[in-house]
Amino acid sequence: MILKQHLLLTLYSFCGILLKVAVTKSKVKGSQGSFPITQNVTVAEGGTANLTCRVDHNDNTSLQWSNPAQQTLYFGDKKALRNNRIELVRFSWHELIISITDVTLSDEGQYTCSVFTMPVKTSKSFLTVLGVPEKPEIAGFMKPALEKDTITLTCNTSGSKPAADIRWFKNDKEIKGVKEVNASGKTFTVKSTLELKVDRKDDGVTITCRVDHESLSSAPQLATQVLKVHYAPIVKIIPPPELPQEGHYLTLVCDFNGNPIPEPVIWTKDGGELPDPDRMTVNGRELTIAFLNKTDNGTYRCEVSNSIGQDNAEYVLFVYDFPTTLSPSTTTPPQTTTTTTTTVSIETCAATSAATPSTTAMTTSKELPVPEKDPNALADQTATDHAVIGGVVAVVVFITLCLIIVLGRYLARHKGTYLTNEAKGAEDAPDADTAIINAEGNQANADEKKEYFI
């Protein structure tokens, strides 16, 4: 009997121990499942922040959200703080979600989710509010710059948190600036300075200041400035592709660039005004010469100026002969000009003049030069033509002098007074009959008549 009681007491003790172990395990498991879970939240200023608290195992214990000042926002589904920006999104025994709209920098801080078990369990969620940078502004460019000037541009933006990044672009190419950051309360003011030496190519170029920040997820903030650069003109004359020929039209274009736009365009020839306004007309940048001829040869100048400076360009015009059958583009072998040279002596001239007192004609054969596109070749051909013409003229002048000399000598030899034998003694006769009677000799002796050349 005593043994039976002892066994029953031992069995009860063992069952109690098992019961205590089971209860302890249940309490530990419930304690781990009722621990709240939260996450940190980042939102841009003016946005909406959602705070979420979850519990895997909850025995109908209430959840609570409180702000950094430990003020209760929501206890379960009950709103505890009167604030229209804070609203309940979802509530259950396992989840409590609230939202804060139109977030400001003052909302930033550590929020607490609590589960009212024994003891109370909590989890922290840090709300980070990003300060959105204001639209940047470019300063420092008030008037057009001159070529080779150095300009300084500044770009400013404020209100960013953390500090924003500023980048410069020249059209699509990034260029380096100098950044400066200054704190202003919880936000930052960022300033970037750009120094740029400009030339004529920078006229009309767009300079862009771009602000990058993590709060600007959709698009960066931009500010632009179009550069205006003033520079002196640069001039060149554009001639037509074809060679200038007699009878044709010629148009010269005065091409230039400058800012401000140069005006007017002044055309001159050989340092003076255009000599033939009826044929030489100016229309804007163009000079047109109608019906070209050799008198149009010369140096033509186009001159323009603006408030920064002036420039000019020259074009030397040489008008070529009108082509015969070959076009300037035809490739032909070099043409040989043949000239027959005749040597004439004074005696030959005299003999020729005595035999045939008629004008002597000499024919010279010369082929017309074919215009080439090379100006030097055409100049050589023209020089050859002038030499041939000069030779022909010299021969003609020489023959003319020979004829004059022969004719002079002939006239000199036949000049004087002629007396015949029949006229001897008739110098003092009063009339012709008496002269015949008193003349020495008679008509019968005709063979004895002689002439004397004095």
C-alpha positions as MATLAB code, in Angstrom:
seq = 'MILKQHLLLTLYSFCGILLKVAVTKSKVKGSQGSFPITQNVTVAEGGTANLTCRVDHNDNTSLQWSNPAQQTLYFGDKKALRNNRIELVRFSWHELIISITDVTLSDEGQYTCSVFTMPVKTSKSFLTVLGVPEKPEIAGFMKPALEKDTITLTCNTSGSKPAADIRWFKNDKEIKGVKEVNASGKTFTVKSTLELKVDRKDDGVTITCRVDHESLSSAPQLATQVLKVHYAPIVKIIPPPELPQEGHYLTLVCDFNGNPIPEPVIWTKDGGELPDPDRMTVNGRELTIAFLNKTDNGTYRCEVSNSIGQDNAEYVLFVYDFPTTLSPSTTTPPQTTTTTTTTVSIETCAATSAATPSTTAMTTSKELPVPEKDPNALADQTATDHAVIGGVVAVVVFITLCLIIVLGRYLARHKGTYLTNEAKGAEDAPDADTAIINAEGNQANADEKKEYFI';
ca = [
       0.000    0.000    0.000;
       2.786    2.379    0.890;
       4.609    1.417   -2.284;
       1.496    2.092   -4.365;
       1.181    5.616   -2.947;
       4.830    6.263   -3.572;
       4.429    5.302   -7.234;
       1.407    7.554   -7.669;
       3.284   10.529   -6.205;
       6.191    9.917   -8.544;
       3.855    9.776  -11.547;
       2.128   13.022  -10.582;
       5.468   14.754  -10.194;
       6.608   13.643  -13.632;
       3.349   14.828  -15.253;
       3.735   18.189  -13.558;
       7.232   18.555  -14.901;
       6.034   17.752  -18.430;
       3.196   20.245  -18.092;
       5.555   22.971  -16.913;
       7.907   22.343  -19.911;
       4.989   22.510  -22.361;
       3.737   25.760  -20.874;
       7.219   27.277  -20.962;
       7.687   26.353  -24.646;
       4.298   27.800  -25.519;
       5.135   31.065  -23.794;
       8.493   31.358  -25.593;
       6.916   30.639  -28.977;
       4.174   33.221  -28.399;
       6.718   35.782  -27.321;
       8.774   35.399  -30.544;
       5.699   35.546  -32.863;
       4.323   38.710  -31.282;
       7.442   40.842  -31.984;
       6.522   43.794  -34.378;
       8.264   44.216  -37.775;
       8.806   47.662  -39.417;
      10.924   49.216  -42.255;
      12.631   52.571  -42.769;
      10.916   54.928  -45.227;
      12.376   57.619  -47.513;
      10.141   60.157  -49.216;
      10.614   63.460  -51.025;
       9.286   66.613  -49.459;
       5.640   67.063  -50.394;
       5.127   63.362  -50.958;
       3.250   60.688  -48.970;
       4.869   58.309  -46.450;
       3.272   54.972  -45.528;
       4.311   53.484  -42.146;
       3.650   49.733  -41.827;
       3.811   47.556  -38.676;
       3.228   43.753  -38.836;
       2.973   40.996  -36.204;
       3.010   37.297  -37.181;
       1.344   35.956  -34.022;
      -0.908   38.149  -31.953;
      -3.408   37.142  -29.282;
      -5.680   40.105  -29.966;
      -3.178   42.552  -28.519;
      -3.479   46.150  -29.851;
      -0.824   47.776  -32.071;
       0.201   51.400  -31.736;
       2.127   54.016  -33.844;
       3.809   57.002  -32.182;
       5.819   59.924  -33.665;
       9.385   61.060  -32.823;
       7.937   63.160  -29.988;
       6.406   59.948  -28.541;
       2.903   61.203  -29.294;
       0.478   58.401  -30.120;
      -0.792   58.661  -33.649;
      -3.008   55.562  -33.805;
      -3.907   52.981  -31.150;
      -5.398   50.140  -33.082;
      -7.939   51.714  -35.394;
      -8.433   54.667  -33.080;
      -6.908   58.038  -34.084;
      -5.187   59.596  -31.124;
      -3.582   62.754  -32.587;
      -5.701   65.354  -34.299;
      -3.806   65.879  -37.589;
      -5.532   65.902  -40.951;
      -2.364   64.782  -42.747;
      -2.253   61.476  -40.840;
      -4.767   58.806  -41.930;
      -5.413   55.108  -41.309;
      -4.717   52.925  -44.318;
      -5.287   49.357  -42.938;
      -5.893   47.769  -39.530;
      -6.053   44.173  -38.249;
      -4.730   42.236  -35.248;
      -1.627   41.436  -37.307;
      -1.072   44.760  -39.190;
      -1.361   48.504  -38.695;
      -0.627   50.880  -41.657;
      -0.934   54.666  -41.482;
      -0.055   57.407  -44.038;
       1.366   60.911  -43.708;
       0.554   63.158  -46.674;
       2.286   66.356  -47.819;
       5.409   65.422  -45.899;
       7.611   68.237  -44.641;
      11.167   68.287  -43.363;
       9.779   68.562  -39.801;
       8.148   65.118  -40.160;
      11.556   63.484  -40.431;
      12.560   61.271  -37.488;
      12.135   57.924  -35.752;
       8.622   56.462  -35.479;
       7.763   53.604  -33.064;
       5.393   50.652  -33.447;
       4.426   48.997  -30.148;
       2.699   45.678  -29.245;
       1.184   45.794  -25.755;
       2.169   42.391  -24.489;
       3.876   41.615  -21.173;
       6.406   43.067  -21.539;
       5.638   45.662  -24.311;
       7.494   44.971  -27.531;
       8.521   47.805  -29.932;
      10.156   48.322  -33.377;
      11.625   51.504  -34.806;
      11.067   52.987  -38.347;
      13.107   56.004  -39.443;
      11.379   58.431  -41.818;
      13.823   60.298  -44.067;
      12.512   63.392  -45.875;
      14.445   64.563  -48.971;
      14.610   68.289  -49.616;
      13.757   68.978  -53.283;
      16.156   71.504  -54.909;
      14.616   74.576  -56.453;
      14.872   75.285  -60.164;
      18.395   76.575  -60.887;
      19.202   80.005  -62.243;
      22.152   81.064  -64.424;
      23.664   84.480  -63.784;
      26.627   86.449  -65.130;
      25.681   86.865  -68.810;
      24.010   90.219  -69.371;
      25.194   91.340  -72.835;
      26.881   89.886  -75.922;
      30.515   88.928  -75.384;
      33.356   89.803  -77.728;
      35.425   87.164  -79.438;
      38.293   85.876  -77.223;
      36.656   87.289  -74.072;
      36.443   85.142  -70.914;
      32.948   85.014  -69.408;
      31.981   83.762  -65.933;
      28.633   82.031  -65.400;
      27.148   80.968  -62.053;
      24.362   78.482  -61.385;
      22.533   78.454  -58.013;
      20.015   76.101  -56.468;
      18.696   75.974  -52.881;
      16.470   73.790  -50.710;
      18.151   70.470  -51.423;
      18.675   67.783  -48.744;
      21.193   66.254  -49.034;
      23.209   68.712  -51.150;
      22.411   68.545  -54.875;
      24.955   68.047  -57.649;
      25.367   70.649  -60.438;
      26.742   69.764  -63.893;
      27.484   72.029  -66.901;
      26.952   71.221  -70.570;
      27.984   73.068  -73.744;
      25.394   71.838  -76.188;
      25.682   68.083  -75.532;
      29.271   68.087  -74.239;
      29.876   68.202  -70.481;
      32.306   70.831  -69.205;
      33.807   71.287  -65.744;
      32.699   73.879  -63.206;
      33.670   74.711  -59.619;
      31.124   73.630  -56.958;
      30.431   75.352  -53.622;
      28.006   74.035  -50.930;
      26.537   76.065  -48.044;
      24.202   74.745  -45.312;
      21.024   76.637  -44.546;
      19.153   74.963  -41.664;
      18.241   71.431  -42.681;
      18.777   72.179  -46.395;
      21.710   73.202  -48.583;
      22.411   75.902  -51.143;
      24.679   74.790  -53.997;
      26.551   77.156  -56.303;
      28.676   76.254  -59.328;
      30.916   78.645  -61.292;
      31.962   78.186  -64.930;
      34.665   80.194  -66.737;
      34.609   80.005  -70.526;
      36.753   81.676  -73.195;
      34.512   82.301  -76.175;
      35.203   82.583  -79.893;
      33.042   83.037  -82.984;
      32.082   79.352  -82.963;
      30.376   79.843  -79.592;
      27.819   82.272  -81.007;
      24.419   80.609  -80.604;
      25.766   77.792  -78.383;
      23.466   76.661  -75.553;
      24.981   76.431  -72.057;
      22.980   74.164  -69.723;
      23.119   73.961  -65.920;
      21.691   70.635  -64.746;
      20.804   69.827  -61.109;
      20.833   66.132  -60.169;
      19.251   64.918  -56.924;
      17.745   61.660  -55.642;
      14.444   63.424  -55.031;
      14.209   64.226  -58.759;
      13.442   60.726  -59.937;
      11.428   61.793  -62.973;
      13.712   64.422  -64.533;
      16.571   66.726  -63.450;
      16.148   70.462  -62.990;
      17.550   72.479  -65.926;
      18.476   76.066  -66.700;
      19.822   77.197  -70.094;
      21.636   80.227  -71.484;
      22.227   80.897  -75.197;
      25.537   82.646  -75.804;
      25.793   85.696  -78.046;
      29.278   86.501  -79.337;
      30.177   89.542  -81.471;
      33.091   89.203  -83.892;
      34.620   90.943  -86.901;
      33.691   89.669  -90.388;
      35.763   87.275  -92.482;
      35.299   87.652  -96.256;
      35.947   85.483  -99.293;
      34.857   85.823 -102.940;
      33.253   82.810 -104.603;
      33.667   82.898 -108.431;
      31.668   80.770 -110.870;
      33.142   77.359 -111.786;
      33.460   78.173 -115.501;
      36.111   80.417 -117.049;
      35.108   84.015 -117.802;
      34.871   84.480 -121.597;
      34.033   87.380 -123.842;
      30.313   87.947 -124.280;
      29.359   85.878 -121.245;
      27.940   86.908 -117.862;
      30.001   86.742 -114.675;
      28.619   86.626 -111.109;
      30.917   87.014 -108.099;
      29.535   86.232 -104.629;
      30.946   88.047 -101.602;
      30.648   85.410  -98.877;
      31.182   86.527  -95.287;
      30.166   85.931  -91.687;
      30.164   88.401  -88.849;
      28.124   89.451  -85.847;
      26.524   91.982  -85.981;
      25.746   91.276  -89.639;
      28.043   93.467  -91.776;
      26.462   95.950  -94.166;
      26.623   97.292  -96.754;
      28.728   95.273  -99.219;
      31.112   97.541 -101.166;
      32.490   96.413 -104.566;
      35.405   98.206 -106.231;
      37.656   97.655 -109.242;
      41.384   98.449 -109.204;
      40.927  100.611 -106.126;
      38.120  102.744 -107.586;
      34.424  102.615 -108.305;
      32.937  100.194 -110.797;
      33.587  101.799 -114.215;
      30.459  100.620 -116.034;
      27.365  100.685 -113.805;
      25.133   99.772 -116.742;
      26.816   96.390 -117.118;
      28.102   95.948 -113.565;
      25.234   95.577 -111.091;
      25.390   94.860 -107.363;
      22.547   92.927 -105.741;
      23.186   92.272 -102.061;
      26.314   90.140 -101.902;
      26.489   89.524 -105.669;
      28.310   91.451 -108.383;
      27.122   90.637 -111.911;
      29.003   91.763 -115.036;
      27.128   91.414 -118.313;
      28.721   90.902 -121.763;
      32.309   90.477 -120.630;
      35.088   92.045 -122.661;
      38.806   92.683 -122.311;
      38.266   96.050 -120.628;
      36.766   94.223 -117.643;
      40.139   92.717 -116.773;
      41.382   93.862 -113.374;
      41.235   93.315 -109.613;
      37.805   93.359 -107.983;
      37.494   93.844 -104.243;
      34.617   93.071 -101.875;
      34.726   94.927  -98.544;
      32.384   94.645  -95.531;
      32.490   95.978  -91.969;
      30.558   95.978  -88.706;
      30.973   97.592  -85.292;
      33.767   95.154  -84.386;
      35.984   95.437  -87.491;
      36.240   95.097  -91.275;
      37.659   92.675  -93.846;
      37.987   92.414  -97.621;
      38.790   89.908 -100.338;
      40.059   90.329 -103.917;
      39.497   88.520 -107.208;
      41.676   89.025 -110.311;
      39.547   88.832 -113.447;
      41.040   87.834 -116.803;
      38.548   87.598 -119.655;
      39.453   84.923 -122.206;
      38.703   84.929 -125.921;
      35.458   83.374 -127.014;
      36.107   79.688 -127.879;
      35.954   78.540 -131.524;
      34.995   74.883 -131.835;
      36.546   73.304 -128.798;
      35.006   73.702 -125.386;
      37.199   74.525 -122.404;
      36.686   71.011 -121.072;
      38.014   69.333 -124.258;
      41.486   67.858 -123.880;
      43.616   68.465 -126.999;
      47.324   68.159 -127.794;
      49.337   71.364 -127.451;
      48.773   73.606 -130.482;
      51.831   74.725 -132.469;
      51.743   78.191 -133.975;
      53.778   78.456 -137.189;
      55.016   81.735 -138.602;
      56.843   82.190 -141.935;
      59.695   84.691 -141.599;
      61.019   86.281 -144.850;
      64.350   88.148 -145.083;
      64.234   90.898 -147.715;
      67.202   93.046 -148.734;
      67.074   96.574 -150.167;
      68.213   95.336 -153.557;
      65.488   92.669 -153.627;
      62.899   95.281 -152.675;
      64.135   97.535 -155.481;
      64.075   94.762 -158.028;
      60.645   93.646 -156.957;
      59.364   97.211 -157.060;
      60.820   97.872 -160.508;
      59.433   94.646 -161.943;
      55.997   94.850 -160.382;
      54.937   98.271 -158.994;
      52.011   96.711 -157.129;
      51.386   96.152 -153.467;
      53.008   92.987 -152.160;
      50.702   90.855 -149.917;
      52.062   88.471 -147.360;
      49.880   85.839 -145.713;
      50.569   84.669 -142.223;
      48.940   81.551 -140.911;
      48.055   81.436 -137.173;
      45.768   79.090 -135.338;
      43.464   80.429 -132.632;
      44.419   79.397 -129.115;
      42.126   76.972 -127.426;
      41.038   78.160 -123.985;
      42.161   75.871 -121.236;
      40.965   75.789 -117.682;
      44.487   76.438 -116.428;
      44.971   80.249 -116.273;
      48.774   79.922 -116.561;
      48.490   77.890 -119.763;
      46.099   80.442 -121.246;
      48.447   83.256 -120.300;
      51.356   81.494 -122.074;
      49.201   80.954 -125.176;
      48.221   84.636 -125.201;
      51.872   85.688 -124.905;
      52.735   83.481 -127.905;
      49.946   85.108 -129.952;
      51.268   88.573 -129.142;
      54.766   87.557 -130.210;
      53.493   86.249 -133.559;
      51.480   89.411 -134.187;
      54.518   91.542 -133.326;
      56.686   89.607 -135.813;
      54.184   90.040 -138.613;
      53.891   93.772 -137.952;
      57.704   94.118 -137.975;
      57.981   92.380 -141.374;
      55.253   94.573 -142.876;
      56.934   97.741 -141.575;
      60.297   96.601 -142.970;
      58.869   95.946 -146.459;
      57.095   99.322 -146.422;
      60.383  101.091 -145.639;
      62.090   99.234 -148.507;
      59.410  100.386 -150.958;
      59.717  103.988 -149.769;
      63.528  103.929 -150.205;
      63.370  102.421 -153.737;
      60.699  104.860 -154.843;
      62.708  107.807 -153.505;
      65.836  106.810 -155.346;
      63.888  106.304 -158.586;
      62.298  109.736 -158.446;
      65.637  111.365 -157.602;
      67.359  109.890 -160.668;
      64.706  111.119 -163.139;
      64.459  114.679 -161.886;
      66.011  117.572 -164.172;
      65.893  119.591 -167.489;
      66.205  117.819 -170.877;
      67.641  119.544 -174.134;
      67.905  117.907 -177.551;
      70.305  118.786 -180.469;
      67.418  120.225 -182.444;
      66.937  122.814 -179.722;
      70.454  124.223 -179.964;
      70.395  127.937 -180.866;
      66.684  128.262 -180.280;
      66.895  129.659 -176.812;
      66.581  133.279 -178.056;
      63.938  132.660 -180.797;
      60.782  134.795 -180.427;
      58.506  131.977 -181.547;
      58.495  128.305 -182.494;
      58.862  128.819 -186.265;
      61.928  131.001 -185.860;
      63.365  128.463 -183.404;
      62.998  125.716 -185.972;
      64.615  127.811 -188.731;
      67.515  128.870 -186.507;
      68.020  125.459 -185.022;
      71.286  123.655 -185.771;
      70.776  120.611 -187.881;
      67.660  119.569 -189.661;
      64.918  116.971 -189.454;
      66.468  114.833 -192.115;
      69.319  113.716 -189.914;
      67.145  111.945 -187.491;
      69.738  109.301 -186.751;
      72.127  111.888 -185.405;
      69.741  113.123 -182.742;
      71.121  112.686 -179.246;
      69.858  113.364 -175.828;
      71.924  114.757 -173.028;
      71.124  114.163 -169.474;
      72.031  117.043 -167.261;
];
